[in-house]
């Protein structure tokens, strides 16, 4: 079983749509959780950290369910500029290692 | 400022060459990382430095040799690489290891001929 699994995608959505990505992780000892976005041929950029209480940053909302080992990202009012690969990331080994999911491609179309 | 810089941006090298990749950050971060990313795959961790000491080596072949001369700099020395080593090499840094976010540099796109 992969350590971090994500929805396969790609997600093709119109501008203004709401889209949700899901991610599960296998190691219950994972401590920290993040969503990164990566544009084509660019480096991953931190989108947001994910907390048990849930957190929101503008149009983006992230949720963590430790009991189910499940992480989600909700994007509201999608923009063309949201088109990217979204990477679910967890830490292992007391936070020394980041483990990335395979990523989900989002394409927002006008 | 969350900037990590990497040089060169692109590198083409033969299998008998020796080259080095460089990474620099001035955010006062004490943990630095090397990742390798192949096309359409997520980044894979190679090395972790914490307070200038190597703390994790993910069983990387010895033709890759990391070096951390000081808390702001991280190098990756390359020697006798294989064509399958062609990839995007990403450097990242974080405040320390643990729960802190990592910030990535733009990467060096390496082609081994």
Interface residues (C-beta under 8 A of the other chain):
Chain A: X31 X32 X34 X41 X42 X43 X44 X45 X46 X49 X87 X91 X93 X94 X95 X96 X97 X98 X99 X100 X101 X102 X103
Chain B: X33 X41 X42 X43 X44 X45 X48 X50 X55 X56 X88 X90 X97 X98 X99 X100 X101 X102 X103 X104 X105 X106 X107
